[in-house]
Amino acid sequence: MNGIHICRGTNTKFQGRVRMAGHRRYVLVGKPSKSSRVAIMAMAQKVAAGNWKRGDVIMWADYYDPLVIVEMVRP
């Protein structure tokens, strides 16, 4: 069996986002993706290349609120 989600809804999308230290708002990374790996790699590359403090990937589907599935924080 592949993945950790028993029932994750239909039309599932993943989106990476990052923010700088001391800031409240996130900046979206790339376009919404159907693959969590694509969104995680885009977020990780953005955090590693820039001056970003925190990055995460959110998942959303029909009828569900967005859920953070991965988080990356620089010390």
Secondary structure, 3 states (H helix, E strand, C coil): CCCCCCCCCCCCEEEEEEECCCCCCCEEEEEEECCHHHHHHHHHHHHHHCCCCEEEEEEECCCCCCEEEEEEECC
